[in-house]
Amino acid sequence: MNNVSLSNEPIDELGQLQKAAREALTDSMVERLAITGANALELLDRLNDERTSDAINVLIDRVTELHKVGALNTLFDMVLLLHAARDASTDNIIERLFGFVEQIINTVGNEAMATLAGNARQALDEAAAEAAQTTPRGGLFAMLAMLSKPEAQRSLAFLLAFGEKLQRGVTGA
C-alpha cells in the first residue's frame, strides 16, 4: 500500500456513509428532522430572550435551594399525596364530604349558635373584669364564707351537673 491509497480511504468511506444516509432517509424522516431542528432553534431563540433567561436562572437557583434544604423531597411527596387523594376520591366520597361540610355549617353557622357564642363571650368578659376588680381576702374562712353564698352553691351545682352530663355524653353511659 502507498500513502495515496491511505489518504483516499477515509474520503471514500465518508462519501459512502453520506450516500448510505441519503438513501436511508425517507421524505417523512427528513421532514421530521427539519421540524425537530426548527423546534430546537426556536427553543434556543426563546432562551436567548433576556426575560426568559432570567426566569430560567431564577428557577434553577430556587430548585437548587429547595434541594439543599430537603424541601424538594417534601414538595414531591406533597404532589404524590395530592395525586393519590385525587385518584382515591370517588363520587361517593366527595358527596359524603360535602354532606359533612353542610352539616357543620348548619350546626355551627345557625343563629342560635352565634347567640350562644356571643353570650358566652360576654359572660366570660364580664366575669373576668369583675374578678379582676375584687381583692381576694385569702384563707380558709374567706373560702367558707364564699361557699356559703347561694350564688356560689348554684354555680358549683351547675358546674357539677354540666360535667356529669358532658362525661355521660362522651362515654355514652
Buried (B, 14 or more C-beta within 10 A) or exposed (E): EEEEEEEEEEEEEEEEEEEEEEEEEEEEEEEEEEEEEEEEEEEEEEEEEEEEEEEEEEEEEEEEEBEEEEEBEEEEEEEEEEEEEEEEEEEEEEEEEEEEEEEEEEEEEEEEEEEEEEEEEEEEEEEEEEEEEEEEEEEEEEEEEEEEEEEEEEEEEEEEEEEEEEEEEEEEE
